[in-house]
Amino acid sequence: MSEQAASARVAFLGLGVMGYPMAGHLARAGHQVSVYNRTAAKAQAWAAEHGGRAAATPREAAQDADFVFACVGNDDDLRSVVLGADGALAGMRGGAVFVDHTTASAEVARELYAAARATGKQFIDAPVSGGQAGAVNGVLTVMCGGDEEPFEAMKPVALAYSRAVTRVGEAGAGQLAKMVNQVCIAGLLQGLSEAIAFGQRAGLDMKQVLDVISKGAAQSWQMENRGHTMADDKFDFGFAVDWMRKDLGLVLEEARRNGARLPVTALVDQFYADVQAQGGGRWDTSSLITRLK
């Protein structure tokens, strides 16, 4: 069992490429885990592998749970597992904490925070960074918004699949922090794409050049983990272009609301649309370079 937390009763809703391994880490940490997935066969397969319980509805999964975690697709998917007669809130006991790992809007985070509080429950928006590899290896970074007391309660449990779990503000702040994260990544990947394409046109051995410059001020996680594969035209490493476009759509919508100027982000979003148009929706985000070749 994990040293960070005593055994808890937890539910996990959404067993996609992120949720499946995250729920697995919770089970290996010694927690009692119930799972729900829209495709029931996946929940049954997870339960067979990890020894947990597959539930037919979010409400059933959430019954008697101390913490309910979710990682689904978008705002509407999130509402569908939280609200309504079969939603998690209907099954959660008073004081239980819903922790949302979906990358969603700050608006829906605030909406569901209010809905939870109105029924005597707690809600934390907690989007993650680190991609599929981070989920599999249990080293995600989690950015949280919500009240301090439920955050402190859920943090040791979430450390089963995370290396850092940080509260950055009130309800919605976690989603806003994830938007900042995606803005940084979008601009950085476009710059790295242009640099590699430029170097290749100039006849340089770009793997050697990347090894050299990664020791200096140009160094980044993307350069060290994706630079060589970008040079080799390999783009099957997790976080897909389709998902990035969803995230950047949230960013640009929030920017229209708060007046932030994001000219580079808006441009890179359109570059990702070009990658989708050439059939690369499921390629990872480093595939921006394909537009330049």
C-alpha positions in Angstrom: 0.0 0.0 0.0 1.1 3.6 -0.7 3.0 5.3 2.1 1.2 8.5 1.3 -2.3 7.5 2.2 -4.3 5.1 4.4 -6.6 2.8 2.4 -9.7 4.7 1.2 -12.9 3.7 -0.7 -12.6 5.3 -4.1 -14.4 5.3 -7.4 -12.9 6.1 -10.8 -15.1 7.2 -13.7 -13.6 7.0 -17.2 -11.1 4.4 -18.2 -9.5 5.8 -21.3 -5.7 6.0 -22.0 -5.3 8.1 -18.9 -8.0 6.8 -16.5 -7.2 3.1 -16.9 -3.7 3.3 -15.6 -4.5 6.0 -13.0 -7.2 3.7 -11.5 -4.7 0.9 -11.6 -2.3 2.9 -9.4 -5.0 3.5 -6.9 -5.7 -0.2 -6.6 -2.0 -1.0 -6.3 -1.7 1.6 -3.5 -4.2 -0.5 -1.5 -7.4 1.5 -2.0 -10.8 -0.2 -2.6 -11.7 0.8 -6.1 -15.0 0.8 -8.0 -14.9 1.8 -11.7 -17.3 3.0 -14.3 -16.8 3.4 -18.0 -19.3 4.2 -20.7 -18.2 1.0 -22.5 -18.9 -1.5 -19.8 -16.6 -4.1 -21.1 -13.6 -1.9 -20.4 -14.7 -1.5 -16.7 -15.1 -5.3 -16.5 -11.7 -5.9 -17.9 -10.1 -3.4 -15.5 -11.9 -5.1 -12.6 -10.7 -8.5 -13.7 -7.1 -7.2 -14.0 -7.0 -5.2 -10.7 -9.5 -6.9 -8.5 -11.8 -3.9 -8.1 -15.6 -3.7 -8.8 -17.2 -2.6 -12.1 -20.3 -0.5 -11.6 -23.1 -0.1 -14.1 -23.6 3.7 -13.5 -21.6 6.6 -12.0 -24.0 6.7 -9.1 -23.4 3.0 -8.3 -19.7 3.5 -8.5 -19.8 6.5 -6.2 -21.9 4.9 -3.4 -20.0 4.8 -0.1 -16.8 6.2 -1.7 -14.7 8.7 0.2 -13.3 10.0 -3.1 -14.7 9.9 -6.7 -12.2 10.5 -9.4 -13.1 11.2 -13.1 -11.2 11.5 -16.3 -13.5 11.9 -19.3 -13.6 13.7 -22.6 -15.1 17.2 -22.3 -17.6 19.4 -20.4 -20.7 17.5 -21.6 -19.1 14.1 -20.8 -18.3 15.4 -17.3 -21.8 16.7 -16.7 -23.1 13.3 -17.8 -21.2 11.4 -15.1 -21.7 14.0 -12.3 -25.3 15.2 -12.6 -28.7 13.5 -13.0 -30.4 10.5 -11.5 -27.5 8.2 -12.4 -24.7 10.7 -11.8 -22.1 10.5 -9.2 -23.5 13.3 -7.0 -26.7 11.3 -6.5 -24.7 8.4 -5.1 -22.1 10.2 -3.1 -22.4 10.4 0.7 -22.3 13.8 2.4 -18.7 15.2 2.7 -17.3 12.9 0.0 -15.0 14.6 -2.5 -15.3 14.5 -6.3 -12.0 15.0 -8.1 -12.2 15.9 -11.8 -9.1 15.1 -13.8 -10.7 16.0 -17.1 -9.3 18.9 -19.0 -12.5 21.0 -19.2 -13.6 24.6 -19.0 -13.2 26.7 -15.8 -16.9 27.5 -16.3 -18.0 23.8 -15.9 -15.7 23.4 -12.9 -17.4 26.3 -11.1 -20.8 24.9 -12.1 -20.1 21.5 -10.7 -18.4 22.9 -7.6 -21.6 24.8 -6.8 -23.8 21.7 -7.5 -21.7 19.6 -5.2 -21.7 22.1 -2.4 -25.5 22.4 -2.7 -25.8 18.7 -1.9 -23.3 18.6 0.9 -20.4 17.3 -1.1 -17.0 18.6 -2.3 -15.6 19.2 -5.8 -12.0 19.7 -6.9 -11.1 20.5 -10.5 -7.8 18.8 -11.0 -6.6 18.5 -14.6 -3.3 16.8 -15.2 -0.1 17.2 -17.2 2.2 14.4 -18.3 0.2 12.6 -20.9 -0.3 8.8 -21.3 3.3 8.0 -20.2 2.9 10.1 -17.1 -0.3 8.2 -16.2 1.2 4.8 -16.9 4.3 5.6 -14.9 2.4 7.3 -12.0 4.3 10.7 -12.4 1.5 13.1 -13.4 1.4 16.8 -12.4 -2.0 17.8 -11.0 -3.2 21.4 -10.9 -6.1 21.8 -8.5 -8.8 24.4 -7.8 -11.3 24.3 -4.9 -11.5 24.5 -1.2 -8.4 23.8 0.9 -9.8 21.2 3.2 -11.0 18.7 0.6 -7.9 19.3 -1.4 -5.7 18.3 1.6 -7.8 15.2 2.1 -7.6 14.1 -1.6 -3.9 14.9 -2.1 -2.3 11.9 -0.5 -4.7 9.6 -2.4 -3.9 11.3 -5.8 -0.2 10.9 -5.1 -0.7 7.2 -6.0 -0.4 8.3 -9.7 1.2 11.7 -9.4 4.5 13.3 -8.5 3.1 16.7 -7.7 -0.4 17.7 -6.6 -0.8 21.4 -6.0 -3.7 23.7 -5.2 -3.5 26.8 -7.3 -6.6 28.7 -6.2 -10.4 28.5 -5.9 -12.8 26.5 -8.1 -11.8 26.7 -11.7 -8.2 27.7 -11.0 -7.0 24.2 -11.8 -8.5 24.4 -15.3 -7.1 27.8 -15.9 -3.6 26.6 -14.9 -3.9 23.7 -17.3 -4.8 26.3 -20.0 -1.5 28.1 -19.2 0.3 24.8 -19.5 -1.2 24.2 -23.0 -0.3 27.7 -24.2 3.3 27.1 -23.2 3.4 23.7 -25.0 1.8 25.0 -28.2 4.2 27.8 -28.7 7.2 25.7 -27.7 6.4 22.9 -30.1 6.0 25.3 -33.0 9.4 26.8 -32.3 11.0 23.4 -32.0 9.3 22.3 -35.3 10.6 25.3 -37.1 14.1 24.8 -35.7 14.4 21.2 -36.7 12.9 21.8 -40.2 15.3 24.7 -40.7 18.3 22.6 -39.5 17.4 19.8 -41.8 17.1 22.1 -44.8 20.5 23.5 -43.9 22.0 20.0 -44.0 22.8 19.7 -40.3 22.7 16.4 -38.4 19.8 17.5 -36.2 20.1 14.8 -33.6 23.7 16.0 -32.9 22.6 19.6 -32.9 19.7 18.9 -30.5 22.1 17.0 -28.2 24.3 20.1 -28.2 21.7 22.8 -27.7 19.8 20.8 -25.1 22.7 21.5 -22.8 22.0 25.3 -23.1 19.3 27.9 -22.9 17.1 26.2 -25.6 16.6 23.1 -23.4 13.1 21.9 -22.8 11.2 18.7 -22.0 9.8 18.7 -25.5 13.3 19.0 -27.0 14.7 16.2 -24.9 11.7 13.8 -25.2 10.4 14.6 -28.7 13.3 16.3 -30.7 14.9 13.1 -32.0 11.5 11.5 -32.8 10.4 14.6 -34.7 13.6 14.4 -36.7 12.7 10.8 -37.5 9.1 11.7 -38.4 7.7 9.5 -35.6 4.5 10.8 -34.0 2.9 8.0 -32.0 3.8 9.0 -28.4 0.5 9.7 -26.7 -1.2 13.1 -26.5 -3.1 13.5 -29.7 -3.6 16.5 -31.9 -7.4 16.1 -31.6 -7.1 16.5 -27.8 -4.7 19.4 -28.1 -7.2 21.2 -30.4 -10.0 20.6 -27.8 -7.7 22.1 -25.2 -6.7 25.1 -27.2 -10.4 25.7 -28.0 -11.0 26.0 -24.3 -8.0 28.4 -24.0 -9.2 30.6 -26.8 -12.7 30.7 -25.5 -11.5 31.7 -22.1 -9.2 34.4 -23.7 -12.2 35.9 -25.4 -13.9 36.0 -22.0 -11.1 37.6 -20.1 -9.5 39.7 -22.8 -6.1 38.0 -23.0 -4.3 38.4 -26.3 -3.0 35.1 -27.6 -1.8 35.6 -31.2 0.7 32.8 -31.3 -1.6 30.3 -29.6 -4.4 31.1 -32.1 -2.0 30.6 -35.0 -0.7 27.3 -33.7 -4.3 26.1 -33.2 -4.8 26.7 -36.9 -1.6 24.8 -37.7 -2.9 21.9 -35.7 -6.1 22.1 -37.8 -3.8 21.7 -40.9 -2.4 18.5 -39.3 -5.9 17.2 -38.8 -6.7 17.9 -42.4 -3.8 15.8 -43.5 -5.0 12.9 -41.5 -2.9 13.4 -38.3 -5.6 13.9 -35.7 -4.4 10.9 -33.7 -0.7 11.8 -34.1 0.9 13.3 -31.1 1.4 17.1 -30.7 5.0 17.1 -32.0 3.6 16.4 -35.5 3.4 20.1 -36.1 6.6 19.7 -37.9 4.9 17.8 -40.7 3.5 21.1 -42.0 7.0 22.3 -42.7 8.3 19.4 -44.7 
